[in-house]
């Protein structure tokens, strides 16, 4: 799940944590949560002025996703596309998967999680765009069953 602001109607002070409370729950710095919000990571949140609230349901959903390591929206669609295409770069995956509406950083985050889950579902390979070019791109493909 990528961090996203919620509508004000979803806010309930009795079922949410502020930034300090969530940082304490996860034994991390509030600065980490701030950085996550700026890069669209972490649970959904509501921001009213400078005050940030995280609904408990969003926190619990995010914690469950981290535990399962790949249970996030779009994982199966990305895996199906790579199964059909064989391999693809970030721009191809972004254009085809999730309605083309996710940002490159959101797709990269999902691909990173697929490469880091146990066992890995996707592998990333650096390739030169042209043999004599120093410019590299990352090509993603499914991990083969024999490599697991």
N, C-alpha and C positions, 0 to 999 in steps of 0.2 A: 504494500500500500504506500502510495506516495503522499507526503504531507500536502494538505490542501485546506484552505480556509473553509469553514462551514457557514451556512446561513445563520443569522441571528436566532431564527426560530428553533434551531436545534440545541441551543444553549440552555443548560440547567446547572446552576451552581452546585446542587447537591449530588450530581452525577458527573462531575468533572474535576480535574486537577489543574492547578496553575503550573507554570513553568518550574518553579522551585520545588513543588511537591513531586512532579514527575521526575525531575532530575534526581531527587532524593530516592525515589522508588527504584530508579535504575542505576543508582550509585554513579552518576556522571555529573559533569558540570552543566549548568544552565546554558553556558556558551555553546556547548555541543548541540543542544536542542535548537538554539538560535541559528547555528550554521546549517543544521539539517533543514530547517524551514526555508532558508535561502536557497538550498539546493533541491527542494521538493522531496525530502526524505522524511521518514518517521510517520507517526500517526496523524490523522486529520486533526485540525485545530480550529478554534474560533478566535479571531483577533478583534478586540474592541479598543480602538485607540492604541495604547501601548500595552494593554492587558491581553495576555494570551491564555486561553483555557483549552484543555484537552479533554474531550468526553471520555468517560471510562470505557464505553463500548468501543471507541476507536483505539484506545490504549490496549484493551484486551485483544481486539482483532489483530493489531500489529504484533503483540507478543506471541500470539498463536502462529502468525505467519513466520516469525523469526524461528520459532521452535520447529516448524515443519520445513523451513528453509526454502521452499519454492512455492508455497501455497499463496500465490498472489495473482491478481487479475491480469490476464494476458499471457501467463506462462505457457498454458496449453496451446494458445494460438501461435505463439512464437515457435514452439516446438513442432507444431504441425506444419507451419510454413517451411521451417528448415528441413523437415522430413521430405517435403515435396520438392523444394529447391535444391537440396543437397548442401549448398552453402550460400551465404549472402553477406553483404557488408551492412553496416549500421543503417545507411540511407535506404537500402532496399527493404530491410526489416521494418524500419520506421514507416515507409510509404505503404506497406501492405498490411501490417499488423495493427490492431487496436484502432481501426478506422483512420489511421494516419494522423490522429489527433494528439498523440503524446509527443512531448518534446524529445529531442535527441538525448538529453541527460536522463530523462525518465526511462527511455528504452535501454540506454547504456546501463543504468542501475539494474534493470530487470535481467539483462544479459549477464552482468557481473554476478548476480545472485544465482543464475543458472550454471555459471562456470564454477561457483564456489560451493554449491550444495553437495551433499554427500549421498550417493555418489554423484559426480558431475554429470549434468545432462547435456551441456554444450561445451565445445572447445573453441578457443580463439586462437587464430594463427595470423601472425604479421606477414604481409606480402608486399613486395614492391609493386607500385602501379605499373611501372615499365622496367625492363631489365636494367637499364642504365640510369634510372631515376632514384634519387635518395628518398623520394616521397613514399611512405608506407601507408598501408591501410590494414584494418583488421577484418579478417574473414571469419565468420562464425559458422560452425557446423555441429551436427549432433555428435555426441560421443558414441563410439561403437560399443556394442555389448561386450566384445572381447577385451576392450581396454579397461573395463570396470572391474 
